Amino acid sequence: MITINTDLLGRLKKADAAAWYEMWEVFGPAIERLIGSIASRFFGQETIKDISQETLARVYQEIKKFDPKRGVKFSTWLYAIAKHVVYSELTTRGAQKRGGGIKPMSLDDTLHEVSQQPLPDQEFESSVFRAKVYRALKEVEKGGDFAEFECYRLRLTRGYQGKDISKALGISEASVSRYLKRVRDDLREAVKQAVTGYSWTPEENAQLGTSGLSAADDDAFDQALSDIYLADDQTRRQYGKMQKTAATVR
C-alpha cells in the first residue's frame, strides 16, 4: 500500500535529495510539458532543453520561498517560474539584438502577475492533479499482486467487463470480481493519500471532489480513474525526460 510522506514540502525546503527526486518523479513530465507549451512558440528544441534545466535550477533555488499560506497553489507557482525563465530568455535575446539592456521582470513580479490572472493553464492544473493520481496508481501496482492488478489494468486501459477479463486471463469471473474489488479499494485509499500528501492548499484538495474519484459507484470511479490514467500515461510517454534532467541540477 502506498505511503505518502505528507512532509514533502518540508523535505524539499531542507534540500533532501530523495524528496527532490520524488518531486520530479511525480510532477516532472507535467512540468516538462508545460515548458514545451510555453517555449515552443519562441525557441528550438535545444534551447527548450536548456530552459528546462534552468527551470529546474530555479525551482531548487526558490523552493524555500514557496508558502501555500499565501493562497498560491503549487501548480501556479511552478507555472510562474517556467514563465519567468522563458520570458527572461526572450528579454535577454531582444536586448542583445538591440545592443542595449532591459532588466527582465523579477520572479516575484512574475508570480504576482500570474496569481492575479485566471488559472495559468487549465490543462497544466489538470495535469498536476493527474500526476498525483498516477502516483497512487503506480504505488498500488508496485505493492500489490501482479494477477490482481492485471485484472484492473484491463478494466482501466480497455474498459473490459468481468467476463471479458475472465476470458482474456483464463480465470474465473468470481476471481476477477474479487481481484477488482481488492485493487479498487486499495486505489480509493491511495488516491486520497496522494492528493492529500501532494496538495498544500484547500483548492488543490478540493479537486478530488470534482474529479469523479470520490464517487461511491464503482463503474463511475473506474471510468474517472481510467480517463486520468490514460491522459497522464500519454503525457509521460511524450515528455518523460525530466527525471534524467533533474539529476544534473543537484
C-alpha positions in Angstrom: 0.0 0.0 0.0 1.2 3.5 -0.8 2.5 5.7 2.0 2.8 9.3 1.0 5.1 11.4 3.2 3.0 14.5 3.8 6.1 16.5 4.7 7.3 16.5 1.1 7.4 20.3 1.0 9.3 20.5 4.3 11.8 17.9 3.0 12.2 19.9 -0.3 13.0 23.1 1.7 15.7 21.2 3.5 17.2 20.2 0.2 16.5 16.5 0.9 17.9 14.7 -2.2 15.2 11.9 -2.0 12.4 14.5 -1.8 13.8 16.3 -4.8 13.9 13.1 -6.9 10.4 12.2 -5.7 9.0 15.6 -6.7 10.3 15.3 -10.2 9.3 11.6 -10.5 5.7 12.7 -9.7 5.5 16.1 -11.4 8.4 16.2 -13.9 6.5 15.1 -17.1 3.7 17.7 -16.4 6.3 20.4 -15.9 8.3 19.5 -18.9 5.1 19.5 -21.0 4.3 23.0 -19.6 7.7 24.4 -20.5 7.4 23.0 -24.0 3.9 24.6 -24.4 5.3 28.0 -23.5 8.7 27.9 -25.1 8.0 26.1 -28.3 6.5 29.3 -29.7 9.8 31.0 -29.4 12.7 28.5 -29.4 14.0 25.4 -30.9 14.4 22.1 -29.1 18.0 22.7 -27.9 17.0 26.0 -26.3 13.9 24.4 -24.7 16.2 21.7 -23.2 18.3 24.5 -21.7 15.2 26.3 -20.4 14.0 23.1 -18.8 17.3 22.7 -16.9 17.2 26.4 -15.9 13.6 26.0 -14.6 14.7 23.0 -12.5 17.5 25.0 -11.1 15.2 28.0 -10.2 12.7 25.7 -8.5 15.6 24.2 -6.5 16.8 27.7 -5.6 13.3 29.2 -4.8 11.5 26.3 -3.1 12.3 27.7 0.4 10.2 30.8 -0.5 7.1 28.9 -1.6 4.4 29.5 1.0 1.0 27.9 0.4 -0.4 30.0 3.2 -0.3 33.0 0.8 -3.0 31.2 -1.2 -0.8 30.4 -4.2 -1.2 26.9 -5.5 1.9 24.8 -6.2 0.9 24.5 -9.8 0.5 28.3 -10.1 4.0 28.8 -8.5 5.6 26.3 -10.9 3.9 28.0 -13.8 5.2 31.4 -12.7 8.8 30.0 -12.6 8.6 28.4 -16.0 7.1 31.6 -17.5 9.7 33.7 -15.8 12.6 31.7 -17.2 11.1 31.7 -20.7 10.4 35.5 -20.7 13.8 36.3 -19.2 15.4 34.5 -22.1 13.3 36.4 -24.6 14.1 39.7 -22.9 17.8 38.9 -22.9 17.8 37.9 -26.5 15.8 41.0 -27.5 18.2 43.3 -25.6 21.2 41.7 -27.3 19.7 42.3 -30.7 19.1 46.0 -29.9 22.5 46.3 -28.3 21.1 47.5 -25.1 19.7 46.1 -21.8 16.3 45.8 -20.4 16.1 44.2 -16.9 13.8 41.1 -17.0 10.8 41.1 -14.7 11.7 39.7 -11.3 10.4 36.3 -10.2 8.3 38.0 -7.5 6.7 40.2 -10.1 6.0 37.3 -12.4 4.4 35.4 -9.6 2.2 38.4 -8.7 1.2 38.8 -12.4 0.3 35.1 -12.7 -1.6 35.0 -9.4 -3.8 37.9 -10.5 -4.9 36.3 -13.7 -7.2 33.3 -14.3 -5.8 29.9 -13.9 -2.4 29.8 -15.5 -3.3 27.0 -17.8 -6.3 24.7 -17.2 -4.6 21.8 -18.8 -1.5 22.2 -16.6 -3.7 22.4 -13.5 -5.3 19.2 -14.6 -2.0 17.5 -15.4 -0.6 18.3 -11.9 -3.7 16.7 -10.4 -3.4 13.7 -12.7 0.2 13.3 -11.7 -0.9 12.8 -8.0 -3.4 10.2 -9.0 -1.0 8.4 -11.3 1.5 8.2 -8.4 -1.2 6.5 -6.3 -2.0 4.0 -9.1 1.7 3.1 -9.7 2.3 2.6 -6.0 -0.7 0.3 -5.7 0.6 -1.6 -8.7 4.1 -1.9 -7.2 2.9 -3.1 -3.8 0.1 -5.4 -5.0 -0.3 -8.8 -6.5 0.5 -9.0 -10.3 -2.5 -11.1 -11.3 -4.9 -8.9 -9.3 -3.6 -5.7 -10.8 -3.5 -7.1 -14.3 -7.3 -7.6 -14.0 -7.7 -4.0 -13.1 -5.3 -2.8 -15.8 -7.6 -4.4 -18.4 -10.5 -2.6 -16.8 -8.6 0.7 -16.9 -7.0 0.6 -20.3 -9.5 -1.4 -22.3 -12.8 -0.9 -20.4 -13.2 -4.7 -20.1 -16.1 -6.1 -18.0 -15.7 -9.0 -15.7 -16.5 -11.7 -18.3 -14.1 -10.1 -20.8 -11.3 -10.1 -18.2 -12.1 -13.7 -17.3 -11.8 -14.8 -20.9 -8.6 -12.8 -21.5 -6.7 -14.0 -18.5 -8.2 -17.5 -18.2 -9.5 -17.1 -14.7 -13.0 -17.4 -13.2 -15.4 -14.5 -13.1 -15.7 -14.9 -9.4 -11.9 -14.4 -9.0 -12.0 -11.4 -11.3 -14.7 -9.8 -9.2 -12.7 -10.3 -6.0 -9.5 -9.0 -7.6 -11.2 -5.9 -9.0 -12.7 -5.1 -5.6 -9.5 -5.6 -3.8 -7.5 -3.4 -6.1 -10.2 -0.8 -6.3 -10.5 -0.5 -2.5 -6.7 0.0 -2.3 -6.8 2.6 -5.1 -9.6 4.6 -3.4 -7.5 4.9 -0.3 -4.2 5.5 -2.2 -5.7 8.3 -4.3 -6.9 10.1 -1.1 -3.4 9.8 0.4 -1.7 11.0 -2.7 -3.9 14.0 -3.3 -3.7 15.0 0.4 0.1 14.4 0.5 0.9 16.4 -2.5 -1.6 19.2 -2.0 -0.9 22.2 0.2 -4.0 24.5 -0.4 -7.7 23.9 0.1 -8.3 24.4 -3.6 -5.9 21.6 -4.5 -7.5 19.2 -2.0 -11.0 20.1 -3.4 -10.0 18.8 -6.8 -10.6 15.3 -5.6 -14.3 16.0 -5.1 -14.8 17.3 -8.6 -12.7 14.6 -10.4 -15.2 11.7 -10.1 -12.8 9.8 -7.9 -14.9 10.3 -4.8 -17.9 8.6 -6.5 -19.3 5.7 -4.5 -20.4 3.9 -7.7 -17.7 1.5 -8.8 -18.2 2.0 -12.5 -18.1 5.8 -12.2 -14.9 5.5 -10.1 -13.3 3.2 -12.7 -14.2 5.4 -15.6 -12.8 8.6 -13.9 -9.6 6.8 -13.0 -9.3 5.4 -16.5 -9.6 8.9 -18.0 -6.9 10.2 -15.7 -4.6 7.3 -16.1 -4.7 7.3 -19.9 -4.2 11.0 -20.2 -1.3 11.1 -17.8 0.3 8.0 -19.3 0.4 9.7 -22.6 2.0 12.8 -21.1 4.7 10.6 -19.5 5.4 8.8 -22.7 5.7 12.1 -24.6 7.5 14.1 -22.0 9.3 11.6 -19.8 12.8 13.0 -19.8 12.7 15.3 -16.8 13.9 12.7 -14.3 17.2 12.5 -16.2 17.5 16.3 -16.4 16.7 16.7 -12.7 19.8 14.7 -11.7 22.0 17.4 -13.2 20.6 20.2 -11.1 21.7 18.8 -7.7 
